[in-house]
Amino acid sequence: MEDIIRNYFQAWIDKNIDIVRETFSEDIVCVESYGPVYQGIDQVLKWFDDWNRKGTVLRWDIKQIAIVDKTAFVEWFFRCEYEGNIGEFDGVTIARFDEDMKICELKEFQSKSEHYYPYGKNR
Protein backbone atom coordinates (compact mmCIF):
# COMPACT_ATOMS: atom_id res chain seq x y z
CA MET A 1 0.00 0.00 0.00
CA GLU A 2 2.86 2.37 0.74
CA ASP A 3 4.19 2.06 -2.81
CA ILE A 4 0.73 2.77 -4.22
CA ILE A 5 0.50 5.96 -2.12
CA ARG A 6 3.99 7.10 -3.12
CA ASN A 7 3.23 6.46 -6.80
CA TYR A 8 -0.03 8.40 -6.53
CA PHE A 9 1.70 11.45 -5.02
CA GLN A 10 4.41 11.26 -7.69
CA ALA A 11 1.73 11.07 -10.40
CA TRP A 12 0.65 14.61 -9.47
CA ILE A 13 4.22 15.88 -9.75
CA ASP A 14 4.69 14.09 -13.08
CA LYS A 15 1.15 14.91 -14.31
CA ASN A 16 0.71 11.19 -15.03
CA ILE A 17 -3.00 10.48 -15.39
CA ASP A 18 -2.36 6.79 -16.16
CA ILE A 19 -1.08 6.18 -12.61
CA VAL A 20 -4.16 7.91 -11.21
CA ARG A 21 -6.39 5.70 -13.37
CA GLU A 22 -4.59 2.57 -12.07
CA THR A 23 -4.68 3.69 -8.42
CA PHE A 24 -8.40 4.21 -7.85
CA SER A 25 -11.40 1.91 -7.92
CA GLU A 26 -14.23 2.63 -10.35
CA ASP A 27 -16.44 3.83 -7.48
CA ILE A 28 -13.82 6.01 -5.75
CA VAL A 29 -15.03 8.82 -3.50
CA CYS A 30 -12.41 11.55 -3.18
CA VAL A 31 -12.84 14.48 -0.77
CA GLU A 32 -10.46 17.41 -1.13
CA SER A 33 -9.32 19.33 1.94
CA TYR A 34 -11.33 22.44 1.09
CA GLY A 35 -14.63 20.76 0.27
CA PRO A 36 -14.99 19.40 -3.29
CA VAL A 37 -16.08 15.76 -3.59
CA TYR A 38 -15.43 13.65 -6.69
CA GLN A 39 -17.49 10.48 -7.13
CA GLY A 40 -16.31 7.76 -9.50
CA ILE A 41 -13.17 7.38 -11.54
CA ASP A 42 -14.47 9.58 -14.39
CA GLN A 43 -14.89 12.59 -12.08
CA VAL A 44 -11.46 11.99 -10.48
CA LEU A 45 -9.78 11.86 -13.89
CA LYS A 46 -11.59 15.04 -15.00
CA TRP A 47 -10.46 16.80 -11.78
CA PHE A 48 -6.86 15.64 -12.30
CA ASP A 49 -6.86 16.82 -15.92
CA ASP A 50 -8.55 20.17 -15.17
CA TRP A 51 -6.30 20.89 -12.19
CA ASN A 52 -3.12 20.10 -14.13
CA ARG A 53 -4.14 22.41 -16.99
CA LYS A 54 -4.14 25.32 -14.51
CA GLY A 55 -1.46 24.25 -12.05
CA THR A 56 1.71 22.36 -11.28
CA VAL A 57 2.61 20.45 -8.14
CA LEU A 58 6.07 21.66 -7.18
CA ARG A 59 6.52 19.47 -4.10
CA TRP A 60 4.48 16.84 -2.34
CA ASP A 61 6.75 15.54 0.39
CA ILE A 62 5.57 12.57 2.43
CA LYS A 63 6.58 12.97 6.08
CA GLN A 64 5.21 9.66 7.30
CA ILE A 65 2.86 6.84 6.37
CA ALA A 66 1.01 4.61 8.82
CA ILE A 67 -1.02 1.63 7.63
CA VAL A 68 -3.76 0.01 9.68
CA ASP A 69 -5.60 -2.90 8.06
CA LYS A 70 -6.55 -1.54 4.61
CA THR A 71 -6.26 2.15 5.47
CA ALA A 72 -3.22 4.39 4.96
CA PHE A 73 -2.70 7.60 6.93
CA VAL A 74 -0.24 9.94 5.25
CA GLU A 75 1.21 13.18 6.64
CA TRP A 76 2.68 15.48 4.00
CA PHE A 77 3.79 18.93 2.86
CA PHE A 78 2.36 20.29 -0.42
CA ARG A 79 3.56 23.19 -2.58
CA CYS A 80 2.10 24.17 -5.94
CA GLU A 81 1.74 26.89 -8.52
CA TYR A 82 -1.91 27.35 -9.54
CA GLU A 83 -3.07 30.01 -11.96
CA GLY A 84 0.13 31.97 -11.34
CA ASN A 85 -0.01 31.82 -7.53
CA ILE A 86 2.27 29.81 -5.26
CA GLY A 87 0.55 28.01 -2.38
CA GLU A 88 1.70 25.59 0.26
CA PHE A 89 0.32 23.76 3.27
CA ASP A 90 0.73 20.71 5.47
CA GLY A 91 -1.83 17.96 5.23
CA VAL A 92 -3.04 14.47 5.96
CA THR A 93 -4.56 11.95 3.59
CA ILE A 94 -6.67 9.03 4.72
CA ALA A 95 -6.86 6.42 1.96
CA ARG A 96 -8.99 3.28 2.26
CA PHE A 97 -8.22 0.34 -0.04
CA ASP A 98 -10.61 -2.27 -1.40
CA GLU A 99 -9.98 -6.01 -1.86
CA ASP A 100 -8.25 -5.35 -5.22
CA MET A 101 -5.79 -2.95 -3.54
CA LYS A 102 -7.34 0.05 -5.28
CA ILE A 103 -8.10 3.20 -3.33
CA CYS A 104 -11.88 3.33 -2.90
CA GLU A 105 -12.04 6.32 -0.54
CA LEU A 106 -9.62 9.21 -0.15
CA LYS A 107 -10.00 12.15 2.22
CA GLU A 108 -7.59 15.05 2.53
CA PHE A 109 -7.19 17.53 5.38
CA GLN A 110 -4.96 20.61 5.43
CA SER A 111 -3.20 22.82 7.96
CA LYS A 112 -1.27 26.02 7.46
CA SER A 113 2.41 25.24 6.98
CA GLU A 114 3.52 28.31 8.91
CA HIS A 115 3.15 27.69 12.64
CA TYR A 116 3.57 30.07 15.56
CA TYR A 117 3.82 29.73 19.32
CA PRO A 118 1.49 32.19 21.10
CA TYR A 119 2.81 31.17 24.53
CA GLY A 120 6.47 30.77 23.57
CA LYS A 121 8.47 27.80 22.36
CA ASN A 122 9.55 25.41 25.11
CA ARG A 123 12.34 23.70 23.19
OpenMM code with the backbone's topology and positions (N, CA, C; nanometers):
from openmm import Vec3, app, unit

residues = "MET GLU ASP ILE ILE ARG ASN TYR PHE GLN ALA TRP ILE ASP LYS ASN ILE ASP ILE VAL ARG GLU THR PHE SER GLU ASP ILE VAL CYS VAL GLU SER TYR GLY PRO VAL TYR GLN GLY ILE ASP GLN VAL LEU LYS TRP PHE ASP ASP TRP ASN ARG LYS GLY THR VAL LEU ARG TRP ASP ILE LYS GLN ILE ALA ILE VAL ASP LYS THR ALA PHE VAL GLU TRP PHE PHE ARG CYS GLU TYR GLU GLY ASN ILE GLY GLU PHE ASP GLY VAL THR ILE ALA ARG PHE ASP GLU ASP MET LYS ILE CYS GLU LEU LYS GLU PHE GLN SER LYS SER GLU HIS TYR TYR PRO TYR GLY LYS ASN ARG".split()
positions = [
    Vec3(0.0823, -0.1196, 0.0000),
    Vec3(0.0000, 0.0000, 0.0000),
    Vec3(0.0865, 0.1258, 0.0000),
    Vec3(0.1997, 0.1192, 0.0695),
    Vec3(0.2862, 0.2366, 0.0743),
    Vec3(0.3347, 0.2749, -0.0645),
    Vec3(0.3729, 0.1769, -0.1449),
    Vec3(0.4189, 0.2064, -0.2811),
    Vec3(0.3084, 0.2683, -0.3655),
    Vec3(0.1861, 0.2217, -0.3468),
    Vec3(0.0733, 0.2774, -0.4218),
    Vec3(0.0543, 0.4246, -0.3866),
    Vec3(0.0616, 0.4560, -0.2578),
    Vec3(0.0496, 0.5955, -0.2123),
    Vec3(0.1611, 0.6803, -0.2708),
    Vec3(0.2847, 0.6327, -0.2595),
    Vec3(0.3991, 0.7096, -0.3120),
    Vec3(0.3857, 0.7325, -0.4628),
    Vec3(0.3420, 0.6322, -0.5352),
    Vec3(0.3230, 0.6463, -0.6802),
    Vec3(0.2127, 0.7461, -0.7123),
    Vec3(0.1057, 0.7454, -0.6325),
    Vec3(-0.0032, 0.8400, -0.6534),
    Vec3(0.0449, 0.9836, -0.6332),
    Vec3(0.1175, 1.0095, -0.5261),
    Vec3(0.1697, 1.1447, -0.5023),
    Vec3(0.2620, 1.1863, -0.6166),
    Vec3(0.3477, 1.0957, -0.6599),
    Vec3(0.4410, 1.1256, -0.7689),
    Vec3(0.3660, 1.1517, -0.8999),
    Vec3(0.2523, 1.0858, -0.9182),
    Vec3(0.1726, 1.1073, -1.0398),
    Vec3(0.1301, 1.2527, -1.0527),
    Vec3(0.1013, 1.3193, -0.9419),
    Vec3(0.0650, 1.4613, -0.9466),
    Vec3(0.1847, 1.5454, -0.9876),
    Vec3(0.3018, 1.5137, -0.9379),
    Vec3(0.4219, 1.5884, -0.9747),
    Vec3(0.4527, 1.5675, -1.1232),
    Vec3(0.4378, 1.4440, -1.1688),
    Vec3(0.4686, 1.4094, -1.3083),
    Vec3(0.3526, 1.4352, -1.4042),
    Vec3(0.2364, 1.4718, -1.3502),
    Vec3(0.1149, 1.4907, -1.4310),
    Vec3(0.0806, 1.3632, -1.5090),
    Vec3(0.0900, 1.2489, -1.4400),
    Vec3(0.0710, 1.1185, -1.5029),
    Vec3(-0.0686, 1.0642, -1.4715),
    Vec3(-0.1614, 1.0890, -1.5603),
    Vec3(-0.3000, 1.0481, -1.5391),
    Vec3(-0.3170, 0.8968, -1.5415),
    Vec3(-0.2267, 0.8248, -1.6100),
    Vec3(-0.2364, 0.6790, -1.6156),
    Vec3(-0.2189, 0.6157, -1.4777),
    Vec3(-0.1284, 0.6688, -1.3980),
    Vec3(-0.1082, 0.6184, -1.2612),
    Vec3(-0.2338, 0.6439, -1.1780),
    Vec3(-0.2936, 0.7594, -1.1937),
    Vec3(-0.4165, 0.7909, -1.1209),
    Vec3(-0.5257, 0.6917, -1.1599),
    Vec3(-0.5389, 0.6646, -1.2874),
    Vec3(-0.6390, 0.5698, -1.3375),
    Vec3(-0.6170, 0.4309, -1.2756),
    Vec3(-0.4920, 0.3889, -1.2616),
    Vec3(-0.4589, 0.2568, -1.2066),
    Vec3(-0.4767, 0.2504, -1.0550),
    Vec3(-0.4706, 0.3637, -0.9883),
    Vec3(-0.4684, 0.3685, -0.8422),
    Vec3(-0.6070, 0.3565, -0.7795),
    Vec3(-0.7080, 0.4116, -0.8447),
    Vec3(-0.8405, 0.4215, -0.7846),
    Vec3(-0.9366, 0.3152, -0.8363),
    Vec3(-1.0306, 0.2802, -0.7511),
    Vec3(-1.1400, 0.1910, -0.7918),
    Vec3(-1.2374, 0.2695, -0.8790),
    Vec3(-1.3225, 0.1987, -0.9491),
    Vec3(-1.4228, 0.2628, -1.0353),
    Vec3(-1.5181, 0.3503, -0.9543),
    Vec3(-1.5467, 0.3111, -0.8301),
    Vec3(-1.6442, 0.3834, -0.7479),
    Vec3(-1.5777, 0.4703, -0.6404),
    Vec3(-1.4577, 0.5167, -0.6678),
    Vec3(-1.3823, 0.6010, -0.5752),
    Vec3(-1.4661, 0.7211, -0.5295),
    Vec3(-1.4501, 0.7564, -0.4023),
    Vec3(-1.5030, 0.8821, -0.3500),
    Vec3(-1.3820, 0.9572, -0.2957),
    Vec3(-1.3588, 1.0747, -0.3516),
    Vec3(-1.2414, 1.1546, -0.3177),
    Vec3(-1.2885, 1.2896, -0.2634),
    Vec3(-1.2445, 1.3231, -0.1418),
    Vec3(-1.2841, 1.4478, -0.0771),
    Vec3(-1.1596, 1.5343, -0.0601),
    Vec3(-1.1585, 1.6485, -0.1274),
    Vec3(-1.0459, 1.7411, -0.1130),
    Vec3(-1.0550, 1.8168, 0.0186),
    Vec3(-0.9423, 1.8694, 0.0620),
    Vec3(-0.9325, 1.9326, 0.1936),
    Vec3(-1.0182, 2.0582, 0.2078),
    Vec3(-1.0547, 2.1215, 0.0975),
    Vec3(-1.1334, 2.2444, 0.1086),
    Vec3(-1.2787, 2.2261, 0.0644),
    Vec3(-1.3219, 2.0996, 0.0477),
    Vec3(-1.4633, 2.0759, 0.0270),
    Vec3(-1.5091, 1.9975, -0.0940),
    Vec3(-1.4478, 2.0115, -0.2128),
    Vec3(-1.4993, 1.9397, -0.3290),
    Vec3(-1.4974, 1.7877, -0.3095),
    Vec3(-1.5994, 1.7215, -0.3632),
    Vec3(-1.6083, 1.5760, -0.3592),
    Vec3(-1.6209, 1.5259, -0.5028),
    Vec3(-1.5398, 1.4261, -0.5358),
    Vec3(-1.5432, 1.3647, -0.6687),
    Vec3(-1.5882, 1.2204, -0.6509),
    Vec3(-1.6919, 1.1805, -0.7250),
    Vec3(-1.7486, 1.0476, -0.7133),
    Vec3(-1.7273, 0.9708, -0.8428),
    Vec3(-1.6569, 0.8597, -0.8338),
    Vec3(-1.6315, 0.7755, -0.9498),
    Vec3(-1.5040, 0.8144, -1.0212),
    Vec3(-1.4469, 0.7182, -1.0885),
    Vec3(-1.3173, 0.7381, -1.1543),
    Vec3(-1.3247, 0.8456, -1.2627),
    Vec3(-1.4371, 0.8573, -1.3326),
    Vec3(-1.4473, 0.9582, -1.4387),
    Vec3(-1.4346, 1.0995, -1.3827),
    Vec3(-1.4997, 1.1265, -1.2689),
    Vec3(-1.4887, 1.2592, -1.2078),
    Vec3(-1.3468, 1.2841, -1.1560),
    Vec3(-1.2831, 1.1822, -1.0990),
    Vec3(-1.1462, 1.1989, -1.0485),
    Vec3(-1.0511, 1.2307, -1.1635),
    Vec3(-1.0659, 1.1610, -1.2737),
    Vec3(-0.9778, 1.1862, -1.3891),
    Vec3(-1.0029, 1.3248, -1.4481),
    Vec3(-1.1287, 1.3689, -1.4512),
    Vec3(-1.1591, 1.5043, -1.5001),
    Vec3(-1.0960, 1.6084, -1.4081),
    Vec3(-1.1086, 1.5890, -1.2754),
    Vec3(-1.0457, 1.6795, -1.1777),
    Vec3(-0.8939, 1.6850, -1.1986),
    Vec3(-0.8311, 1.5703, -1.2106),
    Vec3(-0.6861, 1.5641, -1.2303),
    Vec3(-0.6462, 1.6408, -1.3564),
    Vec3(-0.7158, 1.6155, -1.4658),
    Vec3(-0.6856, 1.6818, -1.5924),
    Vec3(-0.7102, 1.8325, -1.5836),
    Vec3(-0.8246, 1.8737, -1.5304),
    Vec3(-0.8553, 2.0169, -1.5169),
    Vec3(-0.7541, 2.0875, -1.4281),
    Vec3(-0.7232, 2.0268, -1.3131),
    Vec3(-0.6298, 2.0892, -1.2189),
    Vec3(-0.4924, 2.1072, -1.2839),
    Vec3(-0.4454, 2.0045, -1.3542),
    Vec3(-0.3116, 2.0105, -1.4132),
    Vec3(-0.3027, 2.1016, -1.5347),
    Vec3(-0.4142, 2.1401, -1.5923),
    Vec3(-0.4135, 2.2408, -1.6989),
    Vec3(-0.3860, 2.3799, -1.6405),
    Vec3(-0.4270, 2.4011, -1.5162),
    Vec3(-0.4135, 2.5319, -1.4510),
    Vec3(-0.2977, 2.5391, -1.3538),
    Vec3(-0.2459, 2.4232, -1.3107),
    Vec3(-0.1455, 2.4253, -1.2053),
    Vec3(-0.0382, 2.3201, -1.2217),
    Vec3(0.0608, 2.3301, -1.1328),
    Vec3(0.1714, 2.2358, -1.1284),
    Vec3(0.2054, 2.2087, -0.9824),
    Vec3(0.2145, 2.0819, -0.9477),
    Vec3(0.2608, 2.0450, -0.8141),
    Vec3(0.4125, 2.0584, -0.8138),
    Vec3(0.4625, 2.1436, -0.7273),
    Vec3(0.6066, 2.1663, -0.7182),
    Vec3(0.6724, 2.0699, -0.6200),
    Vec3(0.6036, 2.0413, -0.5108),
    Vec3(0.6523, 1.9466, -0.4099),
    Vec3(0.5318, 1.8806, -0.3451),
    Vec3(0.5456, 1.7538, -0.3167),
    Vec3(0.4478, 1.6839, -0.2341),
    Vec3(0.5274, 1.5827, -0.1531),
    Vec3(0.5831, 1.6314, -0.0441),
    Vec3(0.6750, 1.5537, 0.0387),
    Vec3(0.5995, 1.4735, 0.1431),
    Vec3(0.6184, 1.3438, 0.1420),
    Vec3(0.5574, 1.2574, 0.2428),
    Vec3(0.6460, 1.2600, 0.3670),
    Vec3(0.5856, 1.2951, 0.4796),
    Vec3(0.6577, 1.2974, 0.6078),
    Vec3(0.6513, 1.1612, 0.6754),
    Vec3(0.5343, 1.0993, 0.6727),
    Vec3(0.5208, 0.9658, 0.7298),
    Vec3(0.3948, 0.8990, 0.6770),
    Vec3(0.4003, 0.7659, 0.6773),
    Vec3(0.2859, 0.6844, 0.6369),
    Vec3(0.2631, 0.5798, 0.7449),
    Vec3(0.1397, 0.5669, 0.7893),
    Vec3(0.1010, 0.4605, 0.8823),
    Vec3(-0.0110, 0.3810, 0.8158),
    Vec3(-0.0024, 0.2497, 0.8251),
    Vec3(-0.1023, 0.1635, 0.7633),
    Vec3(-0.1664, 0.0773, 0.8712),
    Vec3(-0.2983, 0.0824, 0.8757),
    Vec3(-0.3763, 0.0010, 0.9681),
    Vec3(-0.4796, -0.0733, 0.8852),
    Vec3(-0.4723, -0.2059, 0.8888),
    Vec3(-0.5598, -0.2897, 0.8062),
    Vec3(-0.5494, -0.2440, 0.6608),
    Vec3(-0.6574, -0.1966, 0.6027),
    Vec3(-0.6547, -0.1535, 0.4612),
    Vec3(-0.6690, -0.0030, 0.4483),
    Vec3(-0.6189, 0.0692, 0.5483),
    Vec3(-0.6258, 0.2150, 0.5468),
    Vec3(-0.4867, 0.2726, 0.5685),
    Vec3(-0.4506, 0.3694, 0.4831),
    Vec3(-0.3224, 0.4391, 0.4956),
    Vec3(-0.3481, 0.5807, 0.5450),
    Vec3(-0.2668, 0.6241, 0.6398),
    Vec3(-0.2697, 0.7595, 0.6932),
    Vec3(-0.1373, 0.8237, 0.6547),
    Vec3(-0.1443, 0.9335, 0.5814),
    Vec3(-0.0242, 0.9945, 0.5247),
    Vec3(-0.0163, 1.1405, 0.5674),
    Vec3(0.0946, 1.1775, 0.6305),
    Vec3(0.1209, 1.3177, 0.6641),
    Vec3(0.2156, 1.3720, 0.5592),
    Vec3(0.1889, 1.4950, 0.5106),
    Vec3(0.2680, 1.5477, 0.4001),
    Vec3(0.2760, 1.7007, 0.4011),
    Vec3(0.3676, 1.7505, 0.3156),
    Vec3(0.3794, 1.8932, 0.2857),
    Vec3(0.3565, 1.9094, 0.1356),
    Vec3(0.2748, 2.0080, 0.0977),
    Vec3(0.2360, 2.0293, -0.0416),
    Vec3(0.2683, 2.1719, -0.0823),
    Vec3(0.3271, 2.1864, -0.2007),
    Vec3(0.3564, 2.3194, -0.2577),
    Vec3(0.3222, 2.3132, -0.4062),
    Vec3(0.2497, 2.4158, -0.4544),
    Vec3(0.2097, 2.4166, -0.5943),
    Vec3(0.2086, 2.5585, -0.6493),
    Vec3(0.2017, 2.5646, -0.7806),
    Vec3(0.1735, 2.6886, -0.8524),
    Vec3(0.0394, 2.6641, -0.9198),
    Vec3(-0.0583, 2.7515, -0.8946),
    Vec3(-0.1905, 2.7350, -0.9536),
    Vec3(-0.2397, 2.8705, -1.0027),
    Vec3(-0.2632, 2.8772, -1.1308),
    Vec3(-0.3066, 3.0010, -1.1962),
    Vec3(-0.2161, 3.1181, -1.1591),
    Vec3(-0.0851, 3.0927, -1.1577),
    Vec3(0.0133, 3.1974, -1.1336),
    Vec3(0.0435, 3.2262, -0.9882),
    Vec3(-0.0242, 3.1592, -0.8961),
    Vec3(-0.0010, 3.1819, -0.7530),
    Vec3(0.0658, 3.0609, -0.6894),
    Vec3(0.1603, 3.0876, -0.6005),
    Vec3(0.2266, 2.9810, -0.5256),
    Vec3(0.1514, 2.9602, -0.3946),
    Vec3(0.1220, 2.8355, -0.3628),
    Vec3(0.0550, 2.8013, -0.2378),
    Vec3(0.1225, 2.6815, -0.1750),
    Vec3(0.1139, 2.6744, -0.0430),
    Vec3(0.1702, 2.5585, 0.0263),
    Vec3(0.0973, 2.5369, 0.1576),
    Vec3(0.0936, 2.4102, 0.1995),
    Vec3(0.0322, 2.3761, 0.3269),
    Vec3(0.0729, 2.2354, 0.3672),
    Vec3(0.0561, 2.2066, 0.4950),
    Vec3(0.0731, 2.0713, 0.5467),
    Vec3(-0.0599, 2.0003, 0.5324),
    Vec3(-0.0573, 1.8680, 0.5332),
    Vec3(-0.1827, 1.7962, 0.5227),
    Vec3(-0.1731, 1.6510, 0.5629),
    Vec3(-0.2893, 1.5894, 0.5654),
    Vec3(-0.3037, 1.4473, 0.5958),
    Vec3(-0.4007, 1.3883, 0.4946),
    Vec3(-0.3677, 1.2714, 0.4451),
    Vec3(-0.4564, 1.1951, 0.3592),
    Vec3(-0.4925, 1.0661, 0.4307),
    Vec3(-0.6201, 1.0325, 0.4251),
    Vec3(-0.6665, 0.9026, 0.4721),
    Vec3(-0.7158, 0.8298, 0.3477),
    Vec3(-0.6516, 0.7175, 0.3156),
    Vec3(-0.6861, 0.6418, 0.1957),
    Vec3(-0.7267, 0.5003, 0.2340),
    Vec3(-0.8491, 0.4624, 0.1976),
    Vec3(-0.8991, 0.3279, 0.2258),
    Vec3(-0.8925, 0.2449, 0.0975),
    Vec3(-0.8408, 0.1232, 0.1098),
    Vec3(-0.8216, 0.0336, -0.0040),
    Vec3(-0.9287, -0.0750, -0.0057),
    Vec3(-0.9659, -0.1165, -0.1265),
    Vec3(-1.0607, -0.2267, -0.1396),
    Vec3(-0.9852, -0.3595, -0.1507),
    Vec3(-1.0571, -0.4667, -0.1778),
    Vec3(-0.9978, -0.6015, -0.1857),
    Vec3(-0.8985, -0.6141, -0.3019),
    Vec3(-0.9143, -0.5313, -0.4060),
    Vec3(-0.8247, -0.5351, -0.5221),
    Vec3(-0.7032, -0.4437, -0.5059),
    Vec3(-0.6881, -0.3879, -0.3848),
    Vec3(-0.5788, -0.2950, -0.3544),
    Vec3(-0.5865, -0.1670, -0.4380),
    Vec3(-0.7079, -0.1253, -0.4651),
    Vec3(-0.7340, 0.0046, -0.5278),
    Vec3(-0.7878, 0.0964, -0.4192),
    Vec3(-0.7564, 0.2246, -0.4303),
    Vec3(-0.8100, 0.3202, -0.3334),
    Vec3(-0.9570, 0.3429, -0.3670),
    Vec3(-1.0438, 0.3170, -0.2686),
    Vec3(-1.1878, 0.3332, -0.2905),
    Vec3(-1.2430, 0.4553, -0.2166),
    Vec3(-1.1653, 0.5100, -0.1242),
    Vec3(-1.2045, 0.6319, -0.0537),
    Vec3(-1.0786, 0.7080, -0.0155),
    Vec3(-1.0772, 0.8369, -0.0474),
    Vec3(-0.9625, 0.9206, -0.0151),
    Vec3(-1.0134, 1.0525, 0.0410),
    Vec3(-0.9629, 1.0887, 0.1586),
    Vec3(-1.0003, 1.2150, 0.2219),
    Vec3(-0.8733, 1.2910, 0.2541),
    Vec3(-0.8741, 1.4212, 0.2245),
    Vec3(-0.7587, 1.5054, 0.2529),
    Vec3(-0.7967, 1.6158, 0.3507),
    Vec3(-0.7029, 1.6475, 0.4388),
    Vec3(-0.7193, 1.7529, 0.5376),
    Vec3(-0.5953, 1.8400, 0.5327),
    Vec3(-0.6112, 1.9718, 0.5513),
    Vec3(-0.4962, 2.0611, 0.5425),
    Vec3(-0.4804, 2.1467, 0.6673),
    Vec3(-0.3571, 2.1928, 0.6859),
    Vec3(-0.3205, 2.2815, 0.7957),
    Vec3(-0.2223, 2.3836, 0.7390),
    Vec3(-0.2251, 2.5033, 0.7903),
    Vec3(-0.1270, 2.6022, 0.7464),
    Vec3(0.0134, 2.5484, 0.7734),
    Vec3(0.1053, 2.5741, 0.6804),
    Vec3(0.2415, 2.5238, 0.6979),
    Vec3(0.3260, 2.6154, 0.7849),
    Vec3(0.2820, 2.7394, 0.8016),
    Vec3(0.3522, 2.8312, 0.8913),
    Vec3(0.2877, 2.8229, 1.0288),
    Vec3(0.3668, 2.7828, 1.1278),
    Vec3(0.3146, 2.7686, 1.2639),
    Vec3(0.3761, 2.8758, 1.3536),
    Vec3(0.3062, 2.9096, 1.4597),
    Vec3(0.3570, 3.0073, 1.5556),
    Vec3(0.3253, 2.9584, 1.6965),
    Vec3(0.3920, 3.0165, 1.7936),
    Vec3(0.3818, 2.9735, 1.9325),
    Vec3(0.3329, 3.0904, 2.0177),
    Vec3(0.2027, 3.1027, 2.0387),
    Vec3(0.1490, 3.2189, 2.1101),
    Vec3(0.1944, 3.2267, 2.2561),
    Vec3(0.2359, 3.1156, 2.3142),
    Vec3(0.2813, 3.1166, 2.4534),
    Vec3(0.4295, 3.0865, 2.4660),
    Vec3(0.5035, 3.1012, 2.3563),
    Vec3(0.6472, 3.0774, 2.3571),
    Vec3(0.6797, 2.9335, 2.3216),
    Vec3(0.8003, 2.9133, 2.2758),
    Vec3(0.8466, 2.7796, 2.2364),
    Vec3(0.9267, 2.7212, 2.3518),
    Vec3(0.8898, 2.6027, 2.3960),
    Vec3(0.9549, 2.5407, 2.5108),
    Vec3(1.0873, 2.4743, 2.4769),
    Vec3(1.1107, 2.4418, 2.3538),
    Vec3(1.2342, 2.3695, 2.3190),
    Vec3(1.3152, 2.4466, 2.2205),
] * unit.nanometer
topology = app.Topology()
chain = topology.addChain("A")
for resn in residues:
    res = topology.addResidue(resn, chain)
    for name in ("N", "CA", "C"):
        topology.addAtom(name, app.Element.getBySymbol(name[0]), res)
